[in-house]
Amino acid sequence: MSKIFLLLLIQVIFCRYYPVYNEISKSKKGKPKLRDIESSQTYSDYVKNYDNVVAYFFSDYCPECDEIMEALTEASRYKIFNKNWAFLKVDCSRNSHVCHNLGVENYPTSEVYRHKEQVYVELPTELKPMLELLYKLSTDPIVSIDSKEDFFKNYTYYSPIVEFEIPKDEEIKKETLEEIDFIDIDEDEINIDFMKCIRKIANEDFIKIYYFGIREAKDYKEKIVFDNDNYPVTYYWDGVCQNAINFLYENKFPLITHLDKYFLKDFEEDPRILITIITFPKNKKINDFINSVYKRFAYENRKYVFAYVDYEEDKDLFDFYFKVELNETSDMQLVINNFWEKSFYVHNELFNINDQTDDQIINEIERLVLNITNLGFETGSKFQDFINYLGLNKSDAGREIIVIIVLICILAGLAYLCGAPEDFLDDDEYEEEYEAVSSKEKRS
């Protein structure tokens, strides 16, 4: 029983995915409902008549086009989606006129419409993240809540809670809460600038990511709060919507992320410095370490993203960069990735939870983080490491090309000047030797 509890604890504390996504797995499945579109008019009719549409444009001459097709076909079988979504596919090699009329020139291309409005999101190539994206897009991102505890049961503690001021008049208060989804209340009745900002953020900037819990501000201070499992960070509304966006962006990742291949892809679009321990989180001592001192350290260093990798599940996660070998279930390997420079640092010594105290381990991690700019980061390419060392990777592309050309010219010049003297025969000496040899041949 204790083992089962520990596994549940790990899932609740560290799982990135919202508990409401469990509804997907419970949904019944039927036949695929991926419709083949052969005219631009038919396509327009679907977009006009369905609230939610996902369309995929592909070609026989596109090798990578098959990646999404299988996942999209399977997603169209889920009844939880196919009653709310129209799944479309357009074969641009067979119906090139359709793609031409719709302005689609590159393949694969996807278009997604939510509430009849196009949203610009990239379809995942695998089924699980695709299902989660469609579920997120088809549900309201703003949830009216009575208590944060109830909200966290479905949306977890790393979802933001928005507290806003509403009138004391019970009648207006009721109307406000009922119409909060539409934000069409008379501005003379209530200051709704904050909620206008939240509605825009929830439906545009962070539509793929957050559910927002909405409740009344008891202290009359409008704000956004990340509870972070009792490690709260707060933004107080200052009238500038961009500041709210910046706050949400800075706190986009949980304090501790359970890193997997899906989450790792997020850093391709949103590069940051990621500090990861690869270990065995089912080990109680390690789980306690992650959930205490490691989490507290992450809270104190929010400019970095902190994560852990379950070695038993994802030991090959970083194989593209390096190999990790752990021999004992008490081992922990520290890795730091700089996704801006596409480089990594692997700590040369393993931590061991049985041989070291929590303080010893976290103090060493702190020493490394404080000295992070001087660590020996690698890219897997000696040439790229040299470019990074010179700082050229932080320059614009044009400047990089110019500097590389100059370096090549300098190296070529050095090679010429430093060549062996015997490699360069003087023309006058050559002519004298040639004439001497010619004279001997004539006399003979």
KOLVOKE-291203 format. One record per residue (C-alpha): residue in one letter; x, y, z. Coordinates in pm, 1 decimal. Layout:
<rs>
+----+----------+----------+----------+
! aa !       xx !       yy !       zz !
+----+----------+----------+----------+
!  A !        X !        Y !        Z !
...
+----+----------+----------+----------+
</rs>
This chain:
<rs>
+----+----------+----------+----------+
! aa !       xx !       yy !       zz !
+----+----------+----------+----------+
!  M !      0.0 !      0.0 !      0.0 !
!  S !    285.4 !    240.7 !     83.4 !
!  K !    437.6 !    183.9 !   -262.3 !
!  I !    104.1 !    260.1 !   -430.5 !
!  F !     70.7 !    577.5 !   -224.9 !
!  L !    422.3 !    685.8 !   -319.2 !
!  L !    351.0 !    637.1 !   -689.6 !
!  L !     32.1 !    841.3 !   -660.3 !
!  L !    220.3 !   1109.7 !   -468.5 !
!  I !    481.9 !   1136.6 !   -741.3 !
!  Q !    214.7 !   1162.2 !  -1009.7 !
!  V !     19.1 !   1430.9 !   -826.2 !
!  I !    322.9 !   1638.2 !   -734.2 !
!  F !    521.4 !   1622.3 !  -1052.8 !
!  C !    288.3 !   1534.3 !  -1338.3 !
!  R !    275.9 !   1816.6 !  -1591.0 !
!  Y !    -53.6 !   1712.8 !  -1743.3 !
!  Y !   -384.3 !   1831.5 !  -1607.8 !
!  P !   -594.9 !   1573.4 !  -1422.9 !
!  V !   -890.7 !   1670.1 !  -1641.9 !
!  Y !   -700.7 !   1507.8 !  -1928.7 !
!  N !   -790.7 !   1175.3 !  -1769.3 !
!  E !  -1131.6 !   1222.4 !  -1931.3 !
!  I !   -967.3 !   1156.4 !  -2266.5 !
!  S !   -865.5 !    802.8 !  -2178.8 !
!  K !  -1218.5 !    729.4 !  -2056.6 !
!  S !  -1376.5 !    844.7 !  -2380.4 !
!  K !  -1527.5 !    583.7 !  -2609.9 !
!  K !  -1386.8 !    533.4 !  -2956.7 !
!  G !  -1559.9 !    461.7 !  -3284.6 !
!  K !  -1462.9 !    461.7 !  -3649.4 !
!  P !  -1221.5 !    728.1 !  -3777.6 !
!  K !  -1396.0 !   1048.0 !  -3887.3 !
!  L !  -1116.1 !   1209.4 !  -4083.1 !
!  R !  -1294.4 !   1359.4 !  -4383.4 !
!  D !  -1126.0 !   1383.2 !  -4722.8 !
!  I !  -1177.8 !   1732.6 !  -4872.8 !
!  E !  -1185.8 !   1765.9 !  -5253.0 !
!  S !  -1304.3 !   2124.4 !  -5302.4 !
!  S !  -1228.5 !   2457.8 !  -5141.6 !
!  Q !  -1601.7 !   2525.8 !  -5107.9 !
!  T !  -1648.2 !   2209.6 !  -4899.3 !
!  Y !  -1357.9 !   2318.9 !  -4682.2 !
!  S !  -1510.4 !   2663.5 !  -4630.6 !
!  D !  -1846.6 !   2506.7 !  -4542.4 !
!  Y !  -1689.0 !   2301.5 !  -4264.0 !
!  V !  -1508.0 !   2604.3 !  -4124.2 !
!  K !  -1833.4 !   2802.3 !  -4135.1 !
!  N !  -2061.9 !   2534.2 !  -3989.7 !
!  Y !  -1841.4 !   2379.5 !  -3719.4 !
!  D !  -1718.1 !   2558.7 !  -3409.1 !
!  N !  -1394.5 !   2359.9 !  -3400.1 !
!  V !  -1203.9 !   2240.2 !  -3706.1 !
!  V !   -866.0 !   2077.7 !  -3744.7 !
!  A !   -738.3 !   2043.4 !  -4102.3 !
!  Y !   -425.3 !   1876.5 !  -4233.4 !
!  F !   -272.2 !   1950.0 !  -4573.9 !
!  F !    -31.0 !   1689.4 !  -4709.3 !
!  S !    126.6 !   1560.0 !  -5028.7 !
!  D !    250.3 !   1227.8 !  -5164.7 !
!  Y !    581.5 !   1399.1 !  -5234.8 !
!  C !    632.3 !   1490.8 !  -4868.6 !
!  P !    806.1 !   1209.9 !  -4671.1 !
!  E !    743.2 !   1369.5 !  -4330.0 !
!  C !    370.7 !   1417.3 !  -4395.5 !
!  D !    287.6 !   1068.7 !  -4268.7 !
!  E !    401.2 !   1156.8 !  -3916.2 !
!  I !     86.6 !   1346.6 !  -3819.2 !
!  M !   -160.9 !   1151.6 !  -4033.8 !
!  E !   -162.0 !    840.4 !  -3816.2 !
!  A !   -211.1 !   1037.3 !  -3493.3 !
!  L !   -481.6 !   1258.1 !  -3648.2 !
!  T !   -671.3 !    956.9 !  -3780.7 !
!  E !   -663.4 !    793.8 !  -3437.1 !
!  A !   -769.1 !   1118.0 !  -3265.3 !
!  S !  -1076.0 !   1138.7 !  -3491.1 !
!  R !  -1197.3 !    807.8 !  -3342.5 !
!  Y !  -1245.9 !    956.0 !  -2993.6 !
!  K !  -1611.8 !   1041.7 !  -2943.6 !
!  I !  -1521.7 !   1309.2 !  -2691.1 !
!  F !  -1369.3 !   1496.2 !  -2986.8 !
!  N !  -1551.1 !   1391.2 !  -3301.5 !
!  K !  -1880.6 !   1530.4 !  -3174.4 !
!  N !  -1715.3 !   1871.1 !  -3116.4 !
!  W !  -1453.6 !   1878.0 !  -3389.4 !
!  A !  -1447.8 !   1837.1 !  -3766.2 !
!  F !  -1134.6 !   1647.3 !  -3870.6 !
!  L !  -1030.4 !   1727.2 !  -4227.2 !
!  K !   -750.9 !   1615.0 !  -4457.9 !
!  V !   -655.9 !   1765.1 !  -4793.2 !
!  D !   -438.2 !   1570.9 !  -5036.7 !
!  C !   -253.1 !   1849.1 !  -5218.1 !
!  S !    -95.9 !   1615.8 !  -5472.7 !
!  R !   -437.5 !   1487.1 !  -5581.1 !
!  N !   -633.7 !   1809.3 !  -5524.1 !
!  S !   -374.8 !   2076.9 !  -5589.7 !
!  H !   -645.6 !   2326.1 !  -5690.6 !
!  V !   -793.1 !   2312.5 !  -5338.8 !
!  C !   -461.1 !   2392.1 !  -5173.2 !
!  H !   -391.6 !   2662.9 !  -5429.2 !
!  N !   -730.6 !   2828.2 !  -5369.1 !
!  L !   -676.0 !   2815.3 !  -4993.3 !
!  G !   -327.4 !   2962.0 !  -5021.5 !
!  V !   -146.9 !   2653.1 !  -4892.5 !
!  E !    191.4 !   2613.8 !  -5059.8 !
!  N !    405.0 !   2416.7 !  -4813.1 !
!  Y !    347.6 !   2068.3 !  -4676.4 !
!  P !    273.2 !   1948.2 !  -4423.0 !
!  T !     52.0 !   2235.5 !  -4307.9 !
!  S !   -221.9 !   2234.9 !  -4047.1 !
!  E !   -498.5 !   2481.6 !  -3973.5 !
!  V !   -698.7 !   2486.9 !  -3650.4 !
!  Y !  -1020.5 !   2680.5 !  -3587.6 !
!  R !  -1160.7 !   2728.1 !  -3239.1 !
!  H !  -1505.4 !   2887.6 !  -3202.7 !
!  K !  -1483.3 !   2962.7 !  -3576.8 !
!  E !  -1166.0 !   3168.3 !  -3522.7 !
!  Q !   -829.8 !   3044.0 !  -3648.1 !
!  V !   -571.6 !   2976.7 !  -3378.6 !
!  Y !   -207.8 !   2939.7 !  -3470.0 !
!  V !    -86.5 !   2622.0 !  -3308.4 !
!  E !    133.0 !   2344.8 !  -3440.8 !
!  L !    -14.5 !   1995.3 !  -3437.4 !
!  P !    197.6 !   1745.0 !  -3241.7 !
!  T !    318.1 !   1441.3 !  -3434.7 !
!  E !    216.8 !   1196.2 !  -3160.8 !
!  L !   -125.6 !   1096.4 !  -3034.7 !
!  K !   -103.1 !   1178.9 !  -2662.9 !
!  P !     -1.9 !   1545.7 !  -2693.4 !
!  M !   -241.6 !   1587.8 !  -2987.1 !
!  L !   -535.5 !   1467.1 !  -2777.6 !
!  E !   -436.8 !   1695.2 !  -2492.5 !
!  L !   -406.6 !   1994.9 !  -2724.4 !
!  L !   -750.6 !   1933.1 !  -2877.7 !
!  Y !   -904.0 !   1888.8 !  -2532.5 !
!  K !   -744.5 !   2212.1 !  -2412.8 !
!  L !   -868.3 !   2404.7 !  -2716.9 !
!  S !  -1222.6 !   2269.7 !  -2688.8 !
!  T !  -1269.4 !   2359.3 !  -2320.7 !
!  D !  -1303.4 !   2699.9 !  -2159.4 !
!  P !   -965.7 !   2817.8 !  -2025.7 !
!  I !  -1134.3 !   3031.0 !  -1756.9 !
!  V !  -1289.7 !   2845.9 !  -1464.9 !
!  S !  -1494.0 !   3016.5 !  -1192.9 !
!  I !  -1389.4 !   2866.8 !   -856.6 !
!  D !  -1500.2 !   2874.5 !   -493.6 !
!  S !  -1179.0 !   2739.8 !   -344.4 !
!  K !   -829.9 !   2680.1 !   -473.9 !
!  E !   -832.5 !   2325.6 !   -334.9 !
!  D !  -1123.7 !   2225.8 !   -559.9 !
!  F !   -957.3 !   2397.8 !   -854.4 !
!  F !   -627.2 !   2214.9 !   -798.6 !
!  K !   -799.0 !   1875.0 !   -806.5 !
!  N !   -861.4 !   1919.2 !  -1178.1 !
!  Y !   -602.1 !   2173.7 !  -1283.4 !
!  T !   -310.6 !   2128.5 !  -1035.9 !
!  Y !   -133.1 !   2378.6 !   -816.7 !
!  Y !     75.8 !   2528.6 !  -1100.4 !
!  S !   -230.9 !   2671.6 !  -1274.7 !
!  P !   -272.0 !   3047.3 !  -1214.5 !
!  I !   -549.7 !   3180.8 !   -994.2 !
!  V !   -686.2 !   3522.1 !  -1089.5 !
!  E !   -840.5 !   3736.3 !   -816.7 !
!  F !  -1038.8 !   4038.0 !   -931.2 !
!  E !  -1254.7 !   4297.5 !   -764.7 !
!  I !  -1629.9 !   4282.7 !   -816.9 !
!  P !  -1907.9 !   4506.4 !   -683.2 !
!  K !  -2062.4 !   4456.0 !   -342.0 !
!  D !  -2409.0 !   4478.9 !   -496.4 !
!  E !  -2518.7 !   4113.1 !   -506.6 !
!  E !  -2725.8 !   4157.1 !   -823.6 !
!  I !  -2439.6 !   4309.7 !  -1022.6 !
!  K !  -2200.9 !   4056.0 !   -869.4 !
!  K !  -2416.3 !   3768.5 !   -992.0 !
!  E !  -2435.6 !   3915.6 !  -1343.1 !
!  T !  -2061.3 !   3972.5 !  -1344.8 !
!  L !  -1981.6 !   3611.9 !  -1261.3 !
!  E !  -2234.4 !   3480.9 !  -1512.9 !
!  E !  -2108.9 !   3701.7 !  -1794.4 !
!  I !  -1739.8 !   3685.1 !  -1719.4 !
!  D !  -1688.9 !   3465.5 !  -2025.6 !
!  F !  -1810.9 !   3744.2 !  -2252.2 !
!  I !  -1666.8 !   4052.0 !  -2080.2 !
!  D !  -1944.4 !   4269.4 !  -2215.6 !
!  I !  -2050.2 !   4446.4 !  -1895.5 !
!  D !  -2084.4 !   4824.6 !  -1901.8 !
!  E !  -1749.0 !   4972.2 !  -1804.9 !
!  D !  -1928.3 !   5243.3 !  -1606.6 !
!  E !  -2062.3 !   4974.7 !  -1373.1 !
!  I !  -1737.7 !   4793.0 !  -1305.0 !
!  N !  -1370.0 !   4829.8 !  -1384.7 !
!  I !  -1315.1 !   4531.9 !  -1611.6 !
!  D !   -982.5 !   4625.9 !  -1769.6 !
!  F !   -806.0 !   4356.6 !  -1570.8 !
!  M !  -1053.2 !   4089.9 !  -1679.7 !
!  K !  -1035.5 !   4204.5 !  -2041.2 !
!  C !   -664.1 !   4143.5 !  -2021.2 !
!  I !   -714.1 !   3800.9 !  -1862.5 !
!  R !   -969.3 !   3699.2 !  -2125.6 !
!  K !   -728.4 !   3797.4 !  -2404.0 !
!  I !   -437.3 !   3616.0 !  -2237.7 !
!  A !   -638.8 !   3302.1 !  -2169.6 !
!  N !   -776.9 !   3275.4 !  -2523.1 !
!  E !   -475.0 !   3390.9 !  -2721.5 !
!  D !   -131.8 !   3409.3 !  -2561.1 !
!  F !   -159.4 !   3101.8 !  -2337.5 !
!  I !   -444.0 !   2908.0 !  -2496.2 !
!  K !   -226.3 !   2595.4 !  -2529.9 !
!  I !    -99.3 !   2606.7 !  -2173.3 !
!  Y !   -305.1 !   2744.8 !  -1887.0 !
!  Y !   -641.2 !   2703.1 !  -1726.0 !
!  F !   -718.6 !   3015.1 !  -1520.2 !
!  G !   -910.2 !   2989.3 !  -1194.0 !
!  I !  -1121.9 !   3303.2 !  -1135.3 !
!  R !  -1243.6 !   3422.7 !   -796.4 !
!  E !  -1318.1 !   3739.8 !   -603.4 !
!  A !  -1028.0 !   3927.6 !   -444.6 !
!  K !  -1103.1 !   3938.8 !    -74.3 !
!  D !   -836.8 !   4201.8 !    -10.2 !
!  Y !   -955.1 !   4424.1 !   -299.7 !
!  K !   -621.6 !   4371.7 !   -478.1 !
!  E !   -646.8 !   4232.6 !   -830.8 !
!  K !   -371.6 !   3983.8 !   -896.1 !
!  I !   -248.8 !   3657.2 !  -1050.8 !
!  V !   -112.5 !   3391.8 !   -816.0 !
!  F !     76.2 !   3068.5 !   -877.0 !
!  D !     38.9 !   2861.2 !   -561.5 !
!  N !    320.4 !   2619.6 !   -657.7 !
!  D !    220.2 !   2382.1 !   -378.7 !
!  N !    257.3 !   2647.8 !   -107.6 !
!  Y !    549.7 !   2825.2 !   -275.5 !
!  P !    343.6 !   3118.5 !   -409.1 !
!  V !    450.2 !   3386.6 !   -654.6 !
!  T !    220.2 !   3683.4 !   -714.0 !
!  Y !    170.6 !   3956.0 !   -972.6 !
!  Y !    -40.8 !   4256.5 !   -868.0 !
!  W !   -233.6 !   4421.1 !  -1149.7 !
!  D !    -62.6 !   4746.3 !  -1247.7 !
!  G !   -279.9 !   4830.4 !  -1546.5 !
!  V !    -31.5 !   4697.8 !  -1803.4 !
!  C !   -144.2 !   4376.5 !  -1973.4 !
!  Q !    204.1 !   4306.8 !  -2111.2 !
!  N !    338.8 !   4289.2 !  -1755.8 !
!  A !     81.4 !   4021.1 !  -1677.9 !
!  I !    191.0 !   3830.8 !  -1990.7 !
!  N !    555.4 !   3858.0 !  -1885.5 !
!  F !    473.4 !   3724.4 !  -1539.1 !
!  L !    286.4 !   3426.1 !  -1680.8 !
!  Y !    564.2 !   3359.7 !  -1929.4 !
!  E !    832.7 !   3369.0 !  -1659.4 !
!  N !    636.8 !   3118.1 !  -1450.2 !
!  K !    530.8 !   2900.2 !  -1740.6 !
!  F !    700.0 !   2589.8 !  -1602.3 !
!  P !    621.6 !   2427.3 !  -1265.4 !
!  L !    876.7 !   2453.0 !   -987.0 !
!  I !    974.5 !   2092.2 !  -1056.4 !
!  T !    898.7 !   1943.5 !  -1397.8 !
!  H !    873.1 !   1572.0 !  -1467.5 !
!  L !   1071.5 !   1582.3 !  -1787.0 !
!  D !    977.1 !   1358.1 !  -2078.5 !
!  K !   1013.7 !   1376.2 !  -2457.4 !
!  Y !    695.8 !   1582.8 !  -2493.7 !
!  F !    803.3 !   1839.3 !  -2238.1 !
!  L !   1156.0 !   1850.9 !  -2381.5 !
!  K !   1014.0 !   1972.7 !  -2713.7 !
!  D !    876.7 !   2281.4 !  -2539.5 !
!  F !   1229.3 !   2413.5 !  -2509.2 !
!  E !   1270.0 !   2416.9 !  -2887.0 !
!  E !   1006.0 !   2691.4 !  -2905.9 !
!  D !   1089.9 !   2847.8 !  -2569.6 !
!  P !   1466.1 !   2812.3 !  -2503.2 !
!  R !   1577.4 !   2838.1 !  -2141.1 !
!  I !   1839.9 !   2699.5 !  -1906.0 !
!  L !   1719.0 !   2364.5 !  -1775.7 !
!  I !   1866.4 !   2203.7 !  -1463.5 !
!  T !   1782.9 !   1834.1 !  -1441.4 !
!  I !   1859.8 !   1543.1 !  -1213.6 !
!  I !   1834.0 !   1200.8 !  -1377.9 !
!  T !   1751.0 !    954.6 !  -1105.5 !
!  F !   1508.3 !    702.8 !   -950.4 !
!  P !   1217.9 !    907.5 !   -808.5 !
!  K !   1047.8 !    597.8 !   -671.5 !
!  N !   1327.3 !    581.7 !   -415.3 !
!  K !   1165.8 !    743.7 !   -109.6 !
!  K !   1478.9 !    932.6 !     -6.9 !
!  I !   1514.6 !   1077.0 !   -356.0 !
!  N !   1145.1 !   1163.8 !   -372.1 !
!  D !   1176.8 !   1346.1 !    -39.2 !
!  F !   1484.9 !   1528.4 !   -165.3 !
!  I !   1308.0 !   1642.6 !   -483.5 !
!  N !   1000.6 !   1754.7 !   -296.5 !
!  S !   1187.2 !   1945.8 !    -26.7 !
!  V !   1532.3 !   2100.4 !    -69.9 !
!  Y !   1537.9 !   2069.1 !   -449.6 !
!  K !   1195.6 !   2232.2 !   -480.0 !
!  R !   1291.7 !   2508.6 !   -237.5 !
!  F !   1609.5 !   2574.0 !   -435.6 !
!  A !   1402.7 !   2589.7 !   -755.9 !
!  Y !   1171.9 !   2845.3 !   -590.0 !
!  E !   1471.6 !   3061.5 !   -501.3 !
!  N !   1609.2 !   3042.5 !   -856.7 !
!  R !   1302.3 !   3093.2 !  -1077.1 !
!  K !   1504.1 !   3228.5 !  -1369.6 !
!  Y !   1600.5 !   2865.6 !  -1438.7 !
!  V !   1376.8 !   2565.0 !  -1504.4 !
!  F !   1425.2 !   2267.3 !  -1273.5 !
!  A !   1328.9 !   1912.4 !  -1359.0 !
!  Y !   1388.3 !   1547.3 !  -1293.3 !
!  V !   1399.1 !   1247.9 !  -1527.8 !
!  D !   1286.3 !    902.8 !  -1424.3 !
!  Y !   1582.6 !    688.0 !  -1528.3 !
!  E !   1370.9 !    372.6 !  -1546.6 !
!  E !   1123.0 !    534.7 !  -1787.3 !
!  D !   1336.3 !    776.1 !  -1989.8 !
!  K !   1701.7 !    680.5 !  -1952.5 !
!  D !   1751.7 !    752.4 !  -2325.0 !
!  L !   1595.7 !   1099.9 !  -2315.0 !
!  F !   1926.4 !   1282.2 !  -2362.5 !
!  D !   2091.9 !   1021.6 !  -2586.7 !
!  F !   2110.3 !   1273.8 !  -2869.0 !
!  Y !   2353.8 !   1473.1 !  -2654.2 !
!  F !   2519.9 !   1220.0 !  -2423.3 !
!  K !   2480.8 !    881.8 !  -2252.9 !
!  V !   2384.8 !    843.6 !  -1887.8 !
!  E !   2462.1 !    529.8 !  -1691.1 !
!  L !   2333.4 !    487.1 !  -1335.1 !
!  N !   2418.9 !    166.8 !  -1150.3 !
!  E !   2235.3 !    211.4 !   -822.3 !
!  T !   1882.6 !    328.5 !   -742.5 !
!  S !   2036.3 !    584.2 !   -506.5 !
!  D !   2235.1 !    756.1 !   -784.7 !
!  M !   2156.5 !   1100.6 !   -925.4 !
!  Q !   2314.2 !   1254.9 !  -1236.3 !
!  L !   2304.2 !   1633.4 !  -1268.9 !
!  V !   2271.3 !   1780.0 !  -1619.4 !
!  I !   2239.4 !   2145.3 !  -1723.5 !
!  N !   2108.7 !   2230.7 !  -2072.2 !
!  N !   2140.8 !   2573.8 !  -2228.2 !
!  F !   1880.4 !   2565.7 !  -2503.8 !
!  W !   1975.2 !   2911.7 !  -2630.7 !
!  E !   2318.2 !   2782.8 !  -2726.0 !
!  K !   2206.3 !   2421.8 !  -2773.1 !
!  S !   2476.9 !   2313.2 !  -2533.8 !
!  F !   2493.3 !   2097.6 !  -2221.2 !
!  Y !   2700.0 !   2033.7 !  -1910.8 !
!  V !   2715.4 !   1691.5 !  -1744.3 !
!  H !   2846.6 !   1693.8 !  -1388.1 !
!  N !   3142.7 !   1457.2 !  -1373.3 !
!  E !   3048.8 !   1311.1 !  -1033.5 !
!  L !   2728.7 !   1127.1 !   -948.4 !
!  F !   2535.8 !   1222.7 !   -637.6 !
!  N !   2429.5 !    936.3 !   -411.8 !
!  I !   2142.5 !    984.4 !   -169.4 !
!  N !   2276.0 !    710.9 !     61.1 !
!  D !   2630.6 !    845.7 !     83.1 !
!  Q !   2553.0 !   1219.3 !     95.0 !
!  T !   2314.9 !   1434.6 !    294.5 !
!  D !   2050.2 !   1649.8 !    128.5 !
!  D !   2248.1 !   1960.2 !    224.2 !
!  Q !   2569.2 !   1830.1 !     70.7 !
!  I !   2395.0 !   1757.6 !   -258.4 !
!  I !   2203.3 !   2084.6 !   -278.7 !
!  N !   2510.3 !   2287.0 !   -176.4 !
!  E !   2705.9 !   2136.5 !   -465.6 !
!  I !   2418.3 !   2209.6 !   -706.1 !
!  E !   2408.1 !   2566.1 !   -574.3 !
!  R !   2784.7 !   2605.3 !   -627.7 !
!  L !   2746.2 !   2491.0 !   -989.0 !
!  V !   2449.4 !   2719.3 !  -1056.3 !
!  L !   2630.2 !   3021.8 !   -910.5 !
!  N !   2925.1 !   2941.7 !  -1138.0 !
!  I !   2708.0 !   2847.2 !  -1436.3 !
!  T !   2872.6 !   3081.0 !  -1687.7 !
!  N !   3211.7 !   2918.3 !  -1626.7 !
!  L !   3101.7 !   2556.5 !  -1658.9 !
!  G !   3237.9 !   2351.2 !  -1946.8 !
!  F !   2933.0 !   2342.6 !  -2173.3 !
!  E !   2953.5 !   2129.6 !  -2487.5 !
!  T !   2745.7 !   2096.1 !  -2802.2 !
!  G !   2876.3 !   1765.5 !  -2936.5 !
!  S !   3060.8 !   1954.7 !  -3213.1 !
!  K !   3416.1 !   2085.5 !  -3160.9 !
!  F !   3365.3 !   2354.6 !  -3423.7 !
!  Q !   3040.0 !   2473.7 !  -3262.1 !
!  D !   3208.2 !   2467.8 !  -2919.9 !
!  F !   3476.8 !   2697.1 !  -3063.0 !
!  I !   3212.6 !   2929.2 !  -3209.1 !
!  N !   3036.0 !   2939.6 !  -2871.6 !
!  Y !   3366.8 !   3003.9 !  -2694.0 !
!  L !   3424.7 !   3309.4 !  -2914.2 !
!  G !   3069.8 !   3423.5 !  -2846.6 !
!  L !   2980.4 !   3422.7 !  -3215.9 !
!  N !   2666.0 !   3222.6 !  -3149.2 !
!  K !   2522.1 !   3531.0 !  -2981.2 !
!  S !   2577.9 !   3744.0 !  -3291.3 !
!  D !   2336.4 !   3784.5 !  -3580.3 !
!  A !   2371.5 !   3543.6 !  -3874.8 !
!  G !   2528.6 !   3801.9 !  -4107.7 !
!  R !   2799.0 !   3890.3 !  -3860.0 !
!  E !   2869.0 !   3521.7 !  -3795.7 !
!  I !   2925.9 !   3459.1 !  -4169.1 !
!  I !   3158.9 !   3759.5 !  -4199.5 !
!  V !   3363.9 !   3653.4 !  -3897.7 !
!  I !   3389.9 !   3293.0 !  -4022.7 !
!  I !   3511.1 !   3415.6 !  -4366.2 !
!  V !   3771.1 !   3638.5 !  -4197.1 !
!  L !   3888.2 !   3345.4 !  -3983.0 !
!  I !   3923.2 !   3123.9 !  -4290.6 !
!  C !   4127.3 !   3395.0 !  -4468.3 !
!  I !   4351.5 !   3438.0 !  -4163.4 !
!  L !   4408.4 !   3062.3 !  -4135.7 !
!  A !   4482.6 !   3037.8 !  -4508.6 !
!  G !   4730.7 !   3325.0 !  -4478.5 !
!  L !   4900.5 !   3165.9 !  -4182.0 !
!  A !   4923.3 !   2835.3 !  -4366.0 !
!  Y !   5090.0 !   3010.7 !  -4660.8 !
!  L !   5334.8 !   3212.4 !  -4450.6 !
!  C !   5423.6 !   2922.6 !  -4226.6 !
!  G !   5487.0 !   2675.9 !  -4511.4 !
!  A !   5829.2 !   2499.7 !  -4528.9 !
!  P !   6092.8 !   2703.7 !  -4726.6 !
!  E !   6169.6 !   2410.5 !  -4952.6 !
!  D !   5806.2 !   2413.0 !  -5065.1 !
!  F !   5861.6 !   2748.1 !  -5238.6 !
!  L !   6139.3 !   2723.9 !  -5505.6 !
!  D !   6279.3 !   3059.1 !  -5619.0 !
!  D !   6206.2 !   3124.1 !  -5991.8 !
!  D !   6560.8 !   3251.2 !  -6067.8 !
!  E !   6723.5 !   2947.4 !  -5907.6 !
!  Y !   6485.9 !   2720.7 !  -6097.6 !
!  E !   6576.5 !   2880.7 !  -6431.5 !
!  E !   6953.8 !   2851.0 !  -6362.5 !
!  E !   6919.6 !   2482.8 !  -6270.9 !
!  Y !   6709.3 !   2417.8 !  -6580.3 !
!  E !   6966.0 !   2583.3 !  -6813.2 !
!  A !   7253.9 !   2386.8 !  -6655.4 !
!  V !   7072.7 !   2057.4 !  -6702.5 !
!  S !   6984.2 !   2146.2 !  -7062.9 !
!  S !   7349.7 !   2227.5 !  -7146.3 !
!  K !   7470.9 !   1892.6 !  -7012.9 !
!  E !   7215.3 !   1706.6 !  -7219.8 !
!  K !   7325.5 !   1886.4 !  -7540.7 !
!  R !   7696.8 !   1810.6 !  -7485.8 !
!  S !   7624.5 !   1446.9 !  -7427.1 !
+----+----------+----------+----------+
</rs>
